[in-house]
Amino acid sequence: MSSHLRSSESDLDPRSKSPSSILIKSPDDVVVTCALRTPFTKGGKGGLKDTMAPDLLTTALKSLISRSHIDPKLVEDIQVGCVLAPGSGAMEYRAASLVAGFPESTGLTSLNRQCSSGLQACVNIANAIRSGMIEVGVGAGVESMSLQYGSNAVGEFSELLEDHEEAANCKVPMGALSERMARDREISRADQDAFAASSYQKAVKAQEAGLFNDEIIPVTTKFTDPKTKEEKTITVNKDDGIRPGVTTESLSKIRPAFAKDGSIHAGNSSQVSDGAAAVLLMKRSTAERLRQPIVGKFVSASIVGVPPLLMGIGPWKAIPVALEKAGISKDDVDIYEINEAFASQCVWCVKELGLPLEKVNPKGGAIAFGHPLGCTGARQISTLFTELRRTGKKVGVTSMCVGTGMGMAAVWVGE
């Protein structure tokens, strides 16, 4: 008992760790044994535009069972991140889990922490495993922006909230926020367009080389042709937002979207898209007993608040906190998956953190292949682990800014 307590105290104190200590394997490690996602397709246009979010989630969960060979009866809880949940969210997604093959005994909840929802779902499951609440769980994320995105996504504020200046700022649209941040933090359009072009170019190269194949599971669904109105069954097996030939020069010709003299436009912002992702987690001892292949482990996570009007700086504040909790420095990290909500905020965060660009989103990011809001945090985990394994690297960070003024980050180790 005393040795277990000493171990727990050590885990809670980052000062007791050294950079190499997070590579040490322990039976109590919370590990990932399977992480996958659907393709991401363009909102309102792509192959998944007519597929409801619960159906996307069903496909991801069903594929998680078949790929991992986990006995679904062993999974005690599923948490699903979603920002634009249809209906109550929890009811539809509980139903999706049953269709996917999980039994009545498997619990499920839906949560919304804006763009970090998918990561929050995975971290919640990891913490439930660490605490002993559950032994095996699934963190997931899903979004159908084609069917749920629009003016109804933001509710009305009461007079009480509107009369509080900082609270009222939570309603300012993302595009306007990012335009203001770009201006205030002096982020040039040229830098934004160069970052966005690089994202497209990396994604094109990765897609052509098949580097997304291991993380993507195909989706067979119904699709209505927008021109002919003909409904047909199609199979979607790749991201359809990735465009070849995008350059800084071509992006420079696009008109600003949020201000006449602004710098932010459709080409240097994340794409509206649809998709789902799922991650299977358990303790290392459990994985070894079940003969589950270990992809990597969860180390630490952070959630921070920032001014609502500066929500884009979230990763800049969250990443150092997660690194400190893990007991490592920014230089110990091999790959950073930072969500590209807007090139403006990503450029600023990367520069302020002093991160080498070659370590950031090596296969491109949300600008190139999309940002289904509640899904991205779970998607980043599959993207990170497949790239760590392919390159033989070890330590990775996933992070994103969060609407209303937050940032989230997590540290992972690949195996």
Backbone torsions as a table, in degrees:
resi	resn	phi	psi	omega
1	MET	NA	-44.8	-177.7
2	SER	-64.3	-36.8	179.0
3	SER	-68.0	-36.1	178.0
4	HIS	-65.2	-39.9	178.9
5	LEU	-65.8	-40.2	178.4
6	ARG	-63.2	-39.2	178.4
7	SER	-63.8	-42.0	-178.9
8	SER	-65.7	-41.9	179.2
9	GLU	-63.1	-38.4	179.1
10	SER	-64.6	-39.5	-179.6
11	ASP	-63.6	-31.4	-176.0
12	LEU	-83.3	-15.4	-175.9
13	ASP	-109.4	102.6	-177.0
14	PRO	-63.0	-21.4	-179.7
15	ARG	-68.1	-20.5	-178.4
16	SER	-82.5	-4.7	-175.6
17	LYS	-101.7	155.6	170.5
18	SER	-119.7	160.7	-178.5
19	PRO	-52.5	-35.9	-177.8
20	SER	-77.0	-16.9	-175.4
21	SER	-67.6	-28.4	-179.4
22	ILE	-71.5	-11.9	176.9
23	LEU	-86.2	-13.3	-179.8
24	ILE	-70.8	135.7	-178.8
25	LYS	-92.7	135.2	179.6
26	SER	-131.9	146.5	177.0
27	PRO	-57.5	-25.9	-177.8
28	ASP	-88.9	-1.5	176.1
29	ASP	-54.9	139.5	169.5
30	VAL	-88.7	116.4	-173.5
31	VAL	-114.9	157.9	173.7
32	VAL	-102.1	127.7	179.0
33	THR	-109.1	-11.6	176.2
34	CYS	-161.5	136.1	176.8
35	ALA	-145.5	127.4	-176.7
36	LEU	-149.7	170.0	178.4
37	ARG	-151.1	162.9	170.7
38	THR	-80.8	168.6	167.1
39	PRO	-62.5	156.5	171.5
40	PHE	-102.3	130.7	-179.5
41	THR	-126.6	156.7	-173.3
42	LYS	-64.3	132.1	179.3
43	GLY	-60.3	129.6	177.1
44	GLY	76.0	-6.9	-176.1
45	LYS	-132.1	-33.6	-170.1
46	GLY	-78.0	-179.1	-174.5
47	GLY	-65.1	-19.2	-178.8
48	LEU	-104.9	12.6	-173.9
49	LYS	-63.0	-25.4	-177.9
50	ASP	-103.2	6.8	-177.4
51	THR	-97.5	121.3	-177.9
52	MET	-68.4	151.5	-177.9
53	ALA	-55.8	-43.9	178.2
54	PRO	-60.2	-33.6	178.6
55	ASP	-71.3	-37.8	174.6
56	LEU	-61.9	-43.6	179.4
57	LEU	-63.9	-41.9	178.2
58	THR	-55.7	-45.9	179.8
59	THR	-61.5	-44.1	-179.3
60	ALA	-64.7	-43.8	-178.9
61	LEU	-68.6	-41.2	178.6
62	LYS	-62.4	-40.6	179.0
63	SER	-68.3	-34.0	177.4
64	LEU	-62.5	-41.7	178.0
65	ILE	-64.3	-47.9	-175.6
66	SER	-70.1	-37.3	-178.3
67	ARG	-74.4	-39.8	-176.9
68	SER	-84.0	-21.1	-175.1
69	HIS	62.8	24.0	176.9
70	ILE	-71.8	142.4	171.6
71	ASP	-74.2	114.2	-175.6
72	PRO	-58.2	-21.8	178.6
73	LYS	-66.7	-20.1	-178.7
74	LEU	-82.1	-16.3	-178.4
75	VAL	-81.8	118.2	-173.5
76	GLU	-91.9	-27.4	-178.7
77	ASP	-150.7	147.8	174.6
78	ILE	-127.5	131.4	173.8
79	GLN	-119.2	132.4	-173.8
80	VAL	-121.0	120.5	175.2
81	GLY	-86.6	131.8	178.2
82	CYS	-158.0	133.7	-179.5
83	VAL	-91.6	-41.3	-175.4
84	LEU	-110.9	59.5	-174.0
85	ALA	-65.9	133.7	175.1
86	PRO	-71.4	137.7	179.7
87	GLY	59.1	-128.7	179.0
88	SER	-89.1	-10.5	-179.5
89	GLY	79.0	-63.2	-176.3
90	ALA	-60.6	-38.8	-179.0
91	MET	-67.2	-48.0	-178.3
92	GLU	-65.0	-38.4	-176.2
93	TYR	-78.2	-30.7	171.2
94	ARG	-61.6	-44.1	177.9
95	ALA	-61.7	-40.3	179.4
96	ALA	-61.8	-38.4	-179.8
97	SER	-65.4	-35.5	177.9
98	LEU	-68.7	-41.1	177.1
99	VAL	-63.8	-36.1	-178.2
100	ALA	-68.9	-20.1	178.1
101	GLY	120.3	2.9	176.0
102	PHE	-80.9	144.4	-177.0
103	PRO	-79.0	173.2	178.5
104	GLU	-59.3	-28.9	-175.5
105	SER	-72.4	-12.6	178.8
106	THR	-86.7	120.8	-179.9
107	GLY	-78.9	166.2	177.4
108	LEU	-155.1	141.7	171.0
109	THR	-138.2	153.1	175.5
110	SER	-109.3	140.5	-178.9
111	LEU	-136.8	160.0	-179.2
112	ASN	-139.0	104.9	166.8
113	ARG	-121.0	54.5	178.6
114	GLN	50.2	-135.9	-171.2
115	CYS	-69.6	-9.6	176.8
116	SER	-98.0	10.6	-173.8
117	SER	-57.4	-44.4	-180.0
118	GLY	-64.1	-40.6	176.4
119	LEU	-67.7	-42.3	179.4
120	GLN	-59.0	-40.2	178.4
121	ALA	-59.6	-44.3	-179.2
122	CYS	-68.7	-40.1	179.0
123	VAL	-66.9	-39.7	177.5
124	ASN	-59.6	-43.8	178.1
125	ILE	-64.6	-44.1	179.1
126	ALA	-59.0	-43.3	179.9
127	ASN	-69.4	-33.5	176.4
128	ALA	-66.0	-35.9	177.0
129	ILE	-70.0	-44.3	179.1
130	ARG	-59.3	-38.9	-176.6
131	SER	-78.8	-13.1	-177.9
132	GLY	90.5	4.9	-180.0
133	MET	-66.1	-40.4	176.8
134	ILE	-135.5	165.8	177.9
135	GLU	-106.5	-36.0	-179.0
136	VAL	-135.8	134.6	179.7
137	GLY	-152.0	169.0	-179.6
138	VAL	-125.6	129.2	169.5
139	GLY	-104.8	137.1	-174.8
140	ALA	-145.2	168.3	175.3
141	GLY	-148.9	147.9	-179.0
142	VAL	-153.9	149.9	174.9
143	GLU	-159.5	131.4	167.1
144	SER	-112.1	91.4	179.7
145	MET	-73.4	-24.4	176.3
146	SER	-59.8	-40.4	-172.8
147	LEU	-99.5	-20.3	-172.8
148	GLN	-118.3	-14.5	-174.5
149	TYR	-80.1	144.5	177.9
150	GLY	151.7	-167.6	-175.4
151	SER	-62.5	-27.5	-178.3
152	ASN	-74.4	-8.0	-178.5
153	ALA	-69.4	-21.4	179.5
154	VAL	-114.0	121.7	-178.8
155	GLY	-82.2	174.7	177.7
156	GLU	-82.1	141.3	176.0
157	PHE	-90.2	145.4	174.1
158	SER	-72.6	167.0	177.8
159	GLU	-60.4	-35.2	179.3
160	LEU	-59.3	-44.4	-179.3
161	LEU	-74.2	-41.1	-178.8
162	GLU	-63.0	-30.2	-177.5
163	ASP	-79.9	-7.0	177.4
164	HIS	-100.8	116.5	-170.5
165	GLU	-57.2	-49.7	-177.1
166	GLU	-68.8	-35.7	177.2
167	ALA	-64.8	-42.9	179.3
168	ALA	-62.3	-29.2	178.8
169	ASN	-65.4	-18.8	178.4
170	CYS	-64.8	-18.9	-178.0
171	LYS	-91.4	-10.3	-177.0
172	VAL	-62.5	128.4	-177.7
173	PRO	-57.5	147.7	-176.5
174	MET	-56.7	-42.9	-178.3
175	GLY	-61.5	-42.8	178.8
176	ALA	-65.9	-38.6	177.3
177	LEU	-61.0	-46.6	-176.7
178	SER	-68.5	-34.5	176.8
179	GLU	-65.1	-41.8	179.2
180	ARG	-65.5	-42.0	-180.0
181	MET	-64.1	-42.9	179.6
182	ALA	-59.2	-39.5	179.7
183	ARG	-71.0	-47.8	-176.0
184	ASP	-68.2	-35.3	-178.4
185	ARG	-95.6	7.6	175.3
186	GLU	55.4	52.6	177.0
187	ILE	-98.1	111.0	-173.1
188	SER	-70.7	154.2	175.8
189	ARG	-63.4	-36.6	-179.8
190	ALA	-59.7	-42.5	179.0
191	ASP	-67.1	-39.5	178.7
192	GLN	-64.0	-46.3	-178.1
193	ASP	-67.0	-35.8	178.1
194	ALA	-65.6	-40.9	178.3
195	PHE	-65.0	-44.6	-179.3
196	ALA	-64.0	-43.6	179.0
197	ALA	-61.0	-40.5	178.4
198	SER	-62.8	-39.3	178.3
199	SER	-60.0	-47.4	177.5
200	TYR	-60.7	-45.8	-176.3
201	GLN	-64.5	-40.9	177.6
202	LYS	-66.3	-40.3	-178.9
203	ALA	-67.3	-41.0	177.4
204	VAL	-59.8	-47.3	-179.3
205	LYS	-62.2	-43.0	-179.9
206	ALA	-66.0	-42.1	-179.6
207	GLN	-65.8	-43.6	179.5
208	GLU	-63.4	-31.2	179.8
209	ALA	-86.9	-0.5	179.3
210	GLY	74.8	23.0	-174.8
211	LEU	-76.0	-12.3	175.5
212	PHE	-94.2	-8.9	-170.8
213	ASN	-59.1	-39.5	-176.1
214	ASP	-69.4	-26.2	-177.4
215	GLU	-93.7	-18.6	-174.8
216	ILE	-95.6	133.5	172.3
217	ILE	-110.7	137.5	-177.4
218	PRO	-68.5	151.8	178.3
219	VAL	-123.1	120.2	174.6
220	THR	-98.1	123.2	-171.2
221	THR	-152.9	172.8	176.6
222	LYS	-91.4	141.9	-175.8
223	PHE	-138.6	129.9	177.1
224	THR	-100.2	119.2	179.9
225	ASP	-63.7	122.1	-176.2
226	PRO	-65.2	-21.4	-179.6
227	LYS	-90.3	-49.6	-175.4
228	THR	-92.1	-15.5	-176.2
229	LYS	67.1	11.0	178.3
230	GLU	-75.5	131.9	176.6
231	GLU	-95.0	131.9	179.5
232	LYS	-143.8	164.0	177.5
233	THR	-96.1	127.2	-179.3
234	ILE	-128.2	162.0	172.4
235	THR	-117.5	121.9	-179.6
236	VAL	-101.7	123.8	-176.9
237	ASN	-130.0	8.7	176.4
238	LYS	-152.9	159.0	177.0
239	ASP	-65.7	132.0	-176.2
240	ASP	-104.3	3.1	178.8
241	GLY	-89.9	-9.3	-177.9
242	ILE	-74.0	123.4	-175.6
243	ARG	-120.1	125.8	175.8
244	PRO	-75.0	158.1	173.3
245	GLY	83.4	6.5	179.2
246	VAL	-78.8	128.7	179.7
247	THR	-130.6	167.2	175.7
248	THR	-58.5	-38.5	-179.9
249	GLU	-65.3	-45.1	-179.1
250	SER	-65.6	-36.1	178.3
251	LEU	-69.7	-29.9	-178.2
252	SER	-65.7	-15.3	-178.1
253	LYS	-90.0	-7.0	-178.2
254	ILE	-82.2	137.0	-178.6
255	ARG	-72.5	144.0	176.3
256	PRO	-58.1	146.8	-175.2
257	ALA	-98.3	-23.7	-170.3
258	PHE	-119.3	-12.1	177.6
259	ALA	-154.7	140.4	-175.5
260	LYS	-55.9	-39.6	180.0
261	ASP	-106.1	24.8	-175.7
262	GLY	-81.9	-176.2	-177.1
263	SER	-123.7	-4.5	-175.4
264	ILE	-104.2	134.3	-177.0
265	HIS	-148.7	179.5	-175.7
266	ALA	-60.8	-29.6	-176.6
267	GLY	-79.5	-19.2	178.3
268	ASN	-117.8	26.5	175.7
269	SER	-125.0	160.8	178.0
270	SER	-65.3	149.3	-179.5
271	GLN	-82.3	141.3	169.6
272	VAL	-71.6	124.4	-172.4
273	SER	-154.4	173.4	-177.3
274	ASP	-121.5	145.5	177.4
275	GLY	170.8	172.2	178.6
276	ALA	-146.2	155.4	178.4
277	ALA	-147.8	154.4	-179.5
278	ALA	-146.6	145.6	-176.0
279	VAL	-134.4	128.6	180.0
280	LEU	-99.5	125.8	-176.9
281	LEU	-128.0	151.0	177.3
282	MET	-168.6	173.0	175.0
283	LYS	-73.7	155.2	178.9
284	ARG	-58.9	-42.1	180.0
285	SER	-60.8	-37.3	178.1
286	THR	-68.7	-43.5	179.4
287	ALA	-60.8	-42.0	179.8
288	GLU	-67.0	-39.5	178.3
289	ARG	-65.3	-36.7	-178.8
290	LEU	-88.9	-1.1	-177.7
291	ARG	57.7	41.2	175.3
292	GLN	-86.8	131.8	177.4
293	PRO	-69.3	132.4	-176.3
294	ILE	-93.3	121.0	179.9
295	VAL	-83.9	-38.6	-178.0
296	GLY	175.3	-174.8	-178.3
297	LYS	-132.0	155.5	174.4
298	PHE	-86.9	135.3	-178.3
299	VAL	-111.8	-56.1	-175.8
300	SER	-157.6	166.4	176.9
301	ALA	-150.5	160.1	178.6
302	SER	-142.2	150.0	170.2
303	ILE	-134.0	131.4	-177.2
304	VAL	-133.6	159.1	174.6
305	GLY	-108.5	146.2	175.7
306	VAL	-136.9	167.5	178.1
307	PRO	-56.3	134.7	-179.6
308	PRO	-51.5	-36.8	-179.6
309	LEU	-74.4	-9.0	178.8
310	LEU	-121.5	34.9	-176.2
311	MET	-56.0	-26.9	-176.6
312	GLY	-65.9	-17.8	-179.5
313	ILE	-84.3	2.6	-176.0
314	GLY	-48.1	-50.0	-179.9
315	PRO	-60.4	-35.0	179.4
316	TRP	-59.6	-35.9	-179.9
317	LYS	-88.0	-34.3	-174.2
318	ALA	-78.3	-38.0	-174.8
319	ILE	-61.5	-47.7	178.5
320	PRO	-59.4	-33.8	179.4
321	VAL	-66.4	-45.2	178.5
322	ALA	-64.1	-39.4	178.5
323	LEU	-64.3	-41.7	178.9
324	GLU	-63.2	-41.9	178.4
325	LYS	-63.1	-32.2	178.7
326	ALA	-81.9	-13.9	-179.7
327	GLY	77.7	28.6	-179.4
328	ILE	-129.8	170.3	177.5
329	SER	-107.0	169.9	180.0
330	LYS	-61.1	-28.6	-178.5
331	ASP	-74.9	-16.8	178.9
332	ASP	-79.5	-9.8	-176.6
333	VAL	-89.2	132.7	-179.1
334	ASP	-88.2	-38.4	-177.3
335	ILE	-138.4	133.3	173.4
336	TYR	-111.8	120.2	170.5
337	GLU	-100.4	99.0	-178.6
338	ILE	-111.4	123.5	-175.2
339	ASN	-62.2	132.4	-179.7
340	GLU	-92.3	68.1	177.6
341	ALA	-59.2	-48.5	173.6
342	PHE	-143.0	143.9	177.9
343	ALA	-58.8	-35.0	-177.1
344	SER	-56.7	-51.6	-176.9
345	GLN	-72.7	-33.6	-179.9
346	CYS	-68.9	-43.7	177.6
347	VAL	-58.1	-46.0	-177.9
348	TRP	-64.0	-46.2	-178.0
349	CYS	-62.7	-44.6	-179.1
350	VAL	-62.1	-44.0	-180.0
351	LYS	-66.2	-45.5	-177.5
352	GLU	-67.1	-32.1	178.0
353	LEU	-80.4	-14.9	-179.5
354	GLY	71.0	39.2	-178.3
355	LEU	-91.2	137.1	174.5
356	PRO	-65.6	131.2	-177.0
357	LEU	-59.2	-29.8	-178.5
358	GLU	-68.3	-15.7	177.7
359	LYS	-91.0	-8.8	-173.1
360	VAL	-101.3	121.7	175.7
361	ASN	45.6	62.9	-175.2
362	PRO	-63.0	-18.4	177.6
363	LYS	-109.4	20.5	-175.9
364	GLY	85.4	-178.0	-177.3
365	GLY	-150.8	-154.0	-171.5
366	ALA	-62.3	-27.2	176.5
367	ILE	-63.3	-37.2	-175.6
368	ALA	-87.0	-38.7	-174.7
369	PHE	-127.0	0.8	168.6
370	GLY	115.9	159.7	-177.2
371	HIS	-138.6	77.5	172.0
372	PRO	-69.4	108.2	-160.0
373	LEU	-42.3	-60.6	-175.9
374	GLY	-76.2	-10.4	-175.6
375	CYS	-90.5	-31.4	-169.0
376	THR	-53.0	-43.7	-177.6
377	GLY	-60.8	-34.4	175.8
378	ALA	-78.8	-36.4	178.3
379	ARG	-60.5	-42.1	-177.9
380	GLN	-58.0	-31.5	-178.2
381	ILE	-67.5	-44.4	178.3
382	SER	-67.6	-39.7	178.6
383	THR	-63.5	-43.0	-179.3
384	LEU	-64.2	-49.8	-174.9
385	PHE	-67.3	-35.9	178.1
386	THR	-66.6	-35.1	179.3
387	GLU	-76.5	-37.4	175.1
388	LEU	-60.3	-43.5	-179.7
389	ARG	-66.8	-42.8	-178.0
390	ARG	-63.5	-37.8	-175.2
391	THR	-95.2	-4.1	-179.3
392	GLY	72.2	20.2	179.0
393	LYS	-93.8	172.4	-169.5
394	LYS	-120.2	-49.5	-167.7
395	VAL	-105.9	132.0	-179.5
396	GLY	-136.5	156.9	177.1
397	VAL	-128.3	137.3	170.5
398	THR	-115.3	141.6	-176.5
399	SER	-159.0	161.1	177.1
400	MET	-162.3	156.1	168.3
401	CYS	-81.0	160.1	-173.4
402	VAL	-134.1	128.4	179.8
403	GLY	-52.5	148.8	-176.1
404	THR	78.1	1.3	172.8
405	GLY	100.5	66.8	175.3
406	MET	-147.8	170.6	172.6
407	GLY	-145.0	149.9	178.6
408	MET	-138.0	149.3	179.0
409	ALA	-152.1	156.9	176.4
410	ALA	-146.7	149.0	178.1
411	VAL	-109.5	135.6	-177.5
412	TRP	-132.5	154.3	175.5
413	VAL	-126.3	125.8	179.2
414	GLY	-85.1	156.8	178.9
415	GLU	-131.3	NA	NA
